[in-house]
């Protein structure tokens, strides 16, 4: 992690930010743990709870496509129900 890295803060598997935040500064605590200040917060966050986020928009599209393909059967079923309801 370094200043400028886009990150997501995750606690117990739940993302805490709606959108990634940028690391603005880093500090080492007396116990040796690394903490980060990110934009939009007023407190330090443990770097151990941060994950670097790939902000390339193409990767977002690929992730979305994978989610759609993973739920293909459900989507096909939903389309068939809509088609039947509309008598199309």
C-alpha positions as CSV (number, residue, x, y, z in Angstrom):
1,X,0.0,0.0,0.0
2,X,1.2,3.5,-0.8
3,X,-0.2,7.0,-0.9
4,X,-2.5,7.3,-3.9
5,X,-3.7,3.6,-3.8
6,X,-7.4,3.1,-4.2
7,X,-8.7,0.9,-1.4
8,X,-11.7,-0.8,0.0
9,X,-12.1,-1.2,3.8
10,X,-13.5,-4.6,4.7
11,X,-14.6,-5.7,8.2
12,X,-15.8,-9.3,8.7
13,X,-16.3,-9.7,5.0
14,X,-18.4,-6.6,4.6
15,X,-17.2,-3.6,2.5
16,X,-17.4,-0.4,4.4
17,X,-17.2,2.1,1.5
18,X,-19.7,2.4,-1.3
19,X,-16.9,3.3,-3.6
20,X,-13.1,2.9,-3.2
21,X,-11.2,5.6,-1.3
22,X,-7.7,7.0,-1.9
23,X,-4.9,6.7,0.7
24,X,-3.8,10.2,1.6
25,X,-1.2,9.3,4.2
26,X,0.4,6.4,6.1
27,X,1.6,6.1,9.7
28,X,3.2,3.5,11.8
29,X,1.7,3.1,15.3
30,X,3.9,2.5,18.4
31,X,3.1,-1.3,18.2
32,X,4.5,-1.4,14.6
33,X,1.1,-1.7,12.9
34,X,0.5,0.4,9.7
35,X,-2.4,2.8,9.5
36,X,-3.8,4.8,6.6
37,X,-5.8,8.0,6.3
38,X,-8.1,7.9,3.3
39,X,-10.2,10.7,1.7
40,X,-13.6,11.2,3.2
41,X,-12.6,9.9,6.7
42,X,-11.4,11.6,9.8
43,X,-9.8,8.6,11.5
44,X,-7.0,6.2,10.6
45,X,-7.7,2.8,9.3
46,X,-5.6,-0.4,9.9
47,X,-3.9,-1.2,6.6
48,X,-4.5,-4.9,7.5
49,X,-8.2,-4.2,6.8
50,X,-7.7,-2.5,3.5
51,X,-7.6,-4.1,0.0
52,X,-6.2,-2.4,-3.0
53,X,-8.9,-2.0,-5.6
54,X,-8.3,-2.2,-9.4
55,X,-9.9,1.0,-10.8
56,X,-9.6,0.0,-14.4
57,X,-13.2,0.3,-15.8
58,X,-12.7,-2.6,-18.1
59,X,-12.1,-4.9,-15.1
60,X,-15.5,-3.7,-13.7
61,X,-17.1,-4.7,-16.9
62,X,-15.4,-8.1,-16.8
63,X,-16.5,-8.7,-13.2
64,X,-20.1,-7.8,-14.1
65,X,-20.0,-10.1,-17.0
66,X,-18.8,-13.0,-14.8
67,X,-21.6,-12.3,-12.3
68,X,-24.2,-12.4,-15.1
69,X,-22.8,-15.7,-16.5
70,X,-22.7,-17.2,-13.0
71,X,-26.5,-16.4,-12.7
72,X,-27.3,-17.4,-16.3
73,X,-29.9,-20.0,-15.3
74,X,-31.7,-17.6,-13.0
75,X,-31.7,-14.9,-15.7
76,X,-33.0,-17.3,-18.4
77,X,-35.8,-18.4,-16.0
78,X,-36.7,-14.8,-15.3
79,X,-36.8,-13.9,-19.0
80,X,-39.1,-16.9,-19.7
81,X,-41.5,-15.8,-16.9
82,X,-41.6,-12.3,-18.3
83,X,-42.1,-13.6,-21.8
84,X,-44.9,-15.8,-20.6
85,X,-46.6,-13.0,-18.6
86,X,-46.4,-10.6,-21.6
87,X,-47.5,-13.3,-24.0
88,X,-44.7,-12.2,-26.3
